[in-house]
Amino acid sequence: MAKSLSTAKMDIERRRINKASAIASFLMSVALFVSSCSLGSMPSKTSSMLSSDIPTDTSAVITTTVDPSSTEETEDTSLSGLFQKMADEYIEVLRSGEVKPAADKFGYRRSEILTPTYACDEQVFSTVFKEISYSYGSMITSDNSNYDLNISVKIPDVRACVDTVLEDKEFMSEVAKEWVKLLCEDYSSEEAAEGYQKFKNDVILEALRRITDEEFTETVEVVGTFRFHDNGEGNWLVTKTPEFVRYCALDHFMFRIGYIDDISLYYMIQNSGKALIEEGTISQEQLDNVLLTKKNEILSNQ
C-alpha cells in the first residue's frame, strides 16, 4: 500500500514537471515569434533612406527656400513698374501739347518751359512734345529712399527742319516779300521790324507744317531723370523731373530757331526784291538802297 502511494506521488510530480516544461516551451516559442516579427519589420539602412525620400504626407514636409537676391530683384521690379506708371502720368500730360497743364504738372512757371518769343510758340511746344516716343532705362538707388529712373525721349528736330526751310530758296523768296516791301518803304520803321518778326514766324510755321505732314521726319534724342522719394509714410513722391520739359525755353533752341545770319538775309532780300520789281510793287532804286544799307550793316558787324 505504501508503494502504491509513492508511485502515485511520483506520477503527479512527473505530470507537474511536464506541464511546467510545456508552458515554458510555449512561452519561449511566443517570445521567439515576437522577436522574429519585430526584427523582420525593421527596415535596412538602404530602405530607410529611400522611404524618407518619399513622404506619405507631402503637404506636411514641403518647404520653400527664398534666395535673398531673388527677393531684392522682385522688389526692384515691382518698384520699377510703380515708378514707370507714375512717370507715365507726367509724360502723358506733356504729350497733350498744352503748355499750362504741362507747366502745372511738372512744377514750373509757364515762362520757364516756353519763353514768349514768336506768335507760334505754343504750336512749337505742341509739335515738339505731342508725338514724342519714349522709353525707360535703368533705375538707380543709393539708400533705398531715393530712386532715379532714367528716361529717353525722341522729339522732332525742329531746328534741323527750320534749316531745311531756309535752304528752300523758292519758299524763302515768297515768304520774305512782305517784309522786303516794308524795308523798301522805310528800312528802320516799326512796321519793318514787325514784318521781320512775322517773316521768321512764318518760316517756323512752315517747318512745323512739314513735320506735322511728315515731310520731315528727323528726330533728336534727349534724356532725363525722374527721382522718387520715400516720405516714410508708405508714399512715393516725385522730387525731380526731366529737364527736357524746358526744351523749348532753352536758348540753344527757341532763341536760335529763328536766327538767320546777315549774309543769308542779304541774298534773301535780293531775291524777294527782284520778284517784287517784276510785280511792279517796288522800284529797282528802292531795292538798291535797301541792299546797300544791309551791306553796310554786315561790314560794321565784322
PLY file of the C-alpha trace (Angstrom):
ply
format ascii 1.0
element vertex 302
property float x
property float y
property float z
element edge 301
property int vertex1
property int vertex2
end_header
0.00 0.00 0.00
2.88 2.27 0.81
4.43 1.55 -2.57
1.25 2.41 -4.36
1.10 5.80 -2.63
4.70 6.51 -3.50
4.11 5.59 -7.10
1.07 7.80 -7.26
3.03 10.78 -5.87
5.73 10.29 -8.42
3.22 10.23 -11.23
1.70 13.51 -10.02
5.15 15.17 -9.76
6.08 13.95 -13.21
2.91 15.38 -14.71
3.54 18.71 -12.93
7.06 18.91 -14.32
5.90 18.00 -17.80
3.20 20.67 -17.63
5.68 23.29 -16.48
8.06 22.32 -19.25
5.27 22.58 -21.79
4.30 26.03 -20.53
7.92 27.18 -20.59
8.37 25.81 -24.07
5.21 27.59 -25.21
6.32 30.91 -23.71
9.71 30.55 -25.31
8.08 29.93 -28.68
5.91 33.00 -28.28
8.93 35.15 -27.33
10.89 33.91 -30.31
7.95 34.63 -32.63
7.51 38.16 -31.33
11.23 38.79 -31.62
11.24 37.44 -35.16
8.34 39.70 -36.19
9.97 42.73 -34.66
13.26 42.10 -36.40
11.52 41.43 -39.69
9.71 44.74 -39.59
12.88 46.81 -39.13
13.99 48.35 -42.48
17.51 48.10 -43.68
19.66 51.23 -43.93
19.04 51.42 -47.67
15.27 51.00 -47.46
15.16 53.63 -44.70
16.91 56.20 -46.90
14.61 55.54 -49.83
11.44 55.72 -47.77
12.50 59.06 -46.29
12.75 60.49 -49.80
9.09 59.76 -50.48
6.99 61.28 -47.70
3.45 60.00 -47.42
2.12 63.46 -46.42
3.72 65.91 -48.83
1.77 68.88 -47.52
3.40 68.47 -44.16
7.02 68.45 -45.30
7.27 70.75 -48.35
9.14 73.98 -47.56
10.10 77.00 -49.74
13.59 78.41 -49.64
13.84 82.04 -50.86
17.05 83.40 -52.31
17.61 86.90 -50.80
18.90 88.23 -54.14
15.71 86.97 -55.80
13.63 88.85 -53.26
15.56 92.05 -53.93
15.16 91.61 -57.66
11.40 91.10 -57.31
11.15 94.16 -55.10
13.14 96.26 -57.58
10.96 95.05 -60.45
7.84 95.97 -58.50
9.17 99.45 -57.69
10.30 99.97 -61.27
6.79 99.21 -62.51
5.31 101.60 -59.95
7.72 104.39 -60.85
7.18 103.94 -64.58
3.45 104.18 -64.05
3.90 107.40 -62.07
6.25 108.80 -64.73
3.75 107.87 -67.47
1.27 110.30 -65.93
3.75 113.15 -66.36
4.67 112.22 -69.91
1.03 111.90 -70.96
0.37 115.46 -69.79
3.43 116.60 -71.74
2.17 114.76 -74.80
-1.08 116.70 -74.65
0.92 119.54 -76.18
-0.70 122.10 -73.89
1.68 124.46 -72.16
-0.15 125.35 -68.93
-1.13 121.78 -67.91
2.45 120.68 -68.55
3.86 123.56 -66.50
1.49 122.78 -63.62
2.22 119.05 -63.68
5.99 119.45 -63.77
6.03 122.31 -61.26
7.31 125.11 -63.50
6.10 128.58 -64.33
4.81 128.86 -67.88
7.69 131.10 -68.91
10.18 128.50 -67.66
9.07 125.91 -70.18
8.09 128.29 -73.01
9.65 131.74 -73.17
7.43 134.09 -75.25
9.32 134.73 -78.48
7.11 134.09 -81.50
3.40 134.09 -82.20
3.65 130.36 -82.92
5.36 129.47 -79.61
2.55 127.26 -78.36
2.36 125.50 -81.71
6.09 124.81 -81.47
5.62 123.33 -77.99
2.77 121.15 -79.21
4.70 119.93 -82.26
7.78 119.12 -80.18
6.02 117.09 -77.49
2.71 115.85 -78.84
4.08 112.92 -80.82
7.09 112.00 -78.69
8.10 108.40 -78.19
9.93 107.43 -75.04
11.48 104.52 -73.18
12.71 103.96 -69.64
16.25 102.98 -68.81
17.97 101.93 -65.63
16.74 102.58 -62.09
19.36 103.63 -59.57
19.26 103.99 -55.79
21.89 104.65 -53.16
19.85 104.46 -49.98
16.51 102.79 -50.88
14.77 106.08 -50.05
15.58 107.85 -53.31
15.35 106.16 -56.69
16.34 107.66 -60.05
14.55 106.39 -63.15
16.18 107.32 -66.46
14.04 108.15 -69.47
14.95 108.68 -73.12
12.68 110.72 -75.41
12.72 111.21 -79.17
11.36 114.55 -80.37
11.11 116.17 -83.81
14.27 118.05 -84.79
12.55 121.39 -85.34
15.84 123.24 -85.61
17.06 120.99 -88.43
13.72 121.34 -90.19
13.99 125.14 -89.98
17.41 124.91 -91.61
15.86 122.85 -94.40
13.20 125.52 -94.93
15.85 128.26 -95.02
17.59 126.40 -97.84
14.38 126.32 -99.86
15.07 129.42 -101.99
11.70 129.39 -103.72
9.78 129.32 -100.44
12.05 131.89 -98.78
11.77 134.30 -101.67
8.00 134.15 -101.46
7.64 134.30 -97.67
10.04 137.29 -97.37
8.18 139.50 -99.87
6.01 141.31 -97.35
8.95 142.11 -95.09
11.15 143.29 -98.01
8.35 145.56 -99.22
8.21 147.17 -95.76
12.00 147.58 -95.78
11.83 149.40 -99.10
9.16 151.73 -97.75
11.05 152.58 -94.54
14.04 150.48 -93.55
14.05 151.47 -89.87
10.32 151.65 -89.28
8.47 149.76 -86.58
6.39 148.18 -89.31
9.54 146.78 -90.92
10.67 145.32 -87.59
7.27 143.73 -87.08
7.40 142.45 -90.65
10.72 140.73 -89.93
9.29 139.08 -86.83
6.31 137.83 -88.83
8.66 136.59 -91.55
10.59 134.45 -89.03
7.34 133.23 -87.52
6.17 132.11 -90.98
9.45 130.24 -91.52
8.92 128.33 -88.26
5.29 127.61 -89.14
6.43 126.09 -92.41
8.86 123.87 -90.52
6.08 122.77 -88.17
3.82 122.05 -91.13
6.45 119.84 -92.75
6.90 117.93 -89.50
3.15 117.51 -88.96
2.66 116.37 -92.55
5.62 114.00 -92.15
7.56 115.64 -94.96
10.37 115.94 -92.42
10.89 113.03 -90.04
14.29 113.55 -88.40
14.32 113.38 -84.61
16.70 114.13 -81.78
17.08 112.10 -78.60
17.00 113.82 -75.24
17.41 112.13 -71.87
16.28 112.95 -68.37
15.63 111.57 -64.91
12.65 111.14 -62.63
13.51 110.94 -58.93
11.20 109.23 -56.46
11.46 109.75 -52.71
10.01 107.61 -49.92
8.38 110.02 -47.45
8.48 107.40 -44.70
4.70 107.04 -44.64
4.38 104.49 -47.40
4.10 107.09 -50.16
6.46 107.83 -53.02
6.89 111.44 -54.09
8.31 112.76 -57.36
11.06 115.15 -56.27
12.78 115.63 -59.64
11.52 115.69 -63.23
13.40 115.59 -66.55
14.93 118.85 -67.70
13.82 118.27 -71.30
10.37 119.60 -70.42
12.09 123.02 -70.72
13.43 122.21 -74.18
11.51 124.98 -75.92
12.64 127.58 -73.38
16.36 126.88 -73.68
18.44 129.46 -75.54
20.01 126.95 -77.90
16.57 126.08 -79.23
13.93 128.79 -79.40
16.22 131.80 -79.41
18.29 130.33 -82.23
15.50 128.69 -84.14
14.56 131.96 -85.83
18.09 133.21 -86.22
19.21 133.85 -89.79
22.67 135.22 -90.45
23.03 138.63 -92.14
24.61 137.35 -95.35
21.74 134.91 -95.89
19.31 137.76 -95.25
21.09 139.91 -97.81
20.59 137.39 -100.61
17.06 136.73 -99.44
16.22 140.45 -99.73
17.85 140.50 -103.15
15.79 137.55 -104.46
12.48 138.73 -102.99
13.20 142.28 -104.20
13.65 141.08 -107.79
10.28 139.33 -107.64
8.65 142.50 -106.24
10.18 144.60 -109.05
8.78 142.18 -111.63
5.38 142.53 -110.00
5.71 146.31 -110.07
5.41 146.58 -106.27
8.78 148.31 -105.68
11.39 150.04 -107.85
14.97 148.99 -108.57
16.20 152.11 -106.79
14.33 151.17 -103.60
15.83 147.69 -103.67
19.35 149.03 -104.31
19.08 151.36 -101.32
17.92 148.54 -99.06
20.73 146.24 -100.22
23.34 148.97 -99.67
22.07 149.60 -96.15
22.13 145.89 -95.38
25.64 145.58 -96.80
26.88 148.39 -94.55
25.31 146.64 -91.54
27.18 143.45 -92.37
30.50 145.30 -92.70
30.03 147.18 -89.43
29.31 143.93 -87.58
32.53 142.29 -88.73
0 1
1 2
2 3
3 4
4 5
5 6
6 7
7 8
8 9
9 10
10 11
11 12
12 13
13 14
14 15
15 16
16 17
17 18
18 19
19 20
20 21
21 22
22 23
23 24
24 25
25 26
26 27
27 28
28 29
29 30
30 31
31 32
32 33
33 34
34 35
35 36
36 37
37 38
38 39
39 40
40 41
41 42
42 43
43 44
44 45
45 46
46 47
47 48
48 49
49 50
50 51
51 52
52 53
53 54
54 55
55 56
56 57
57 58
58 59
59 60
60 61
61 62
62 63
63 64
64 65
65 66
66 67
67 68
68 69
69 70
70 71
71 72
72 73
73 74
74 75
75 76
76 77
77 78
78 79
79 80
80 81
81 82
82 83
83 84
84 85
85 86
86 87
87 88
88 89
89 90
90 91
91 92
92 93
93 94
94 95
95 96
96 97
97 98
98 99
99 100
100 101
101 102
102 103
103 104
104 105
105 106
106 107
107 108
108 109
109 110
110 111
111 112
112 113
113 114
114 115
115 116
116 117
117 118
118 119
119 120
120 121
121 122
122 123
123 124
124 125
125 126
126 127
127 128
128 129
129 130
130 131
131 132
132 133
133 134
134 135
135 136
136 137
137 138
138 139
139 140
140 141
141 142
142 143
143 144
144 145
145 146
146 147
147 148
148 149
149 150
150 151
151 152
152 153
153 154
154 155
155 156
156 157
157 158
158 159
159 160
160 161
161 162
162 163
163 164
164 165
165 166
166 167
167 168
168 169
169 170
170 171
171 172
172 173
173 174
174 175
175 176
176 177
177 178
178 179
179 180
180 181
181 182
182 183
183 184
184 185
185 186
186 187
187 188
188 189
189 190
190 191
191 192
192 193
193 194
194 195
195 196
196 197
197 198
198 199
199 200
200 201
201 202
202 203
203 204
204 205
205 206
206 207
207 208
208 209
209 210
210 211
211 212
212 213
213 214
214 215
215 216
216 217
217 218
218 219
219 220
220 221
221 222
222 223
223 224
224 225
225 226
226 227
227 228
228 229
229 230
230 231
231 232
232 233
233 234
234 235
235 236
236 237
237 238
238 239
239 240
240 241
241 242
242 243
243 244
244 245
245 246
246 247
247 248
248 249
249 250
250 251
251 252
252 253
253 254
254 255
255 256
256 257
257 258
258 259
259 260
260 261
261 262
262 263
263 264
264 265
265 266
266 267
267 268
268 269
269 270
270 271
271 272
272 273
273 274
274 275
275 276
276 277
277 278
278 279
279 280
280 281
281 282
282 283
283 284
284 285
285 286
286 287
287 288
288 289
289 290
290 291
291 292
292 293
293 294
294 295
295 296
296 297
297 298
298 299
299 300
300 301
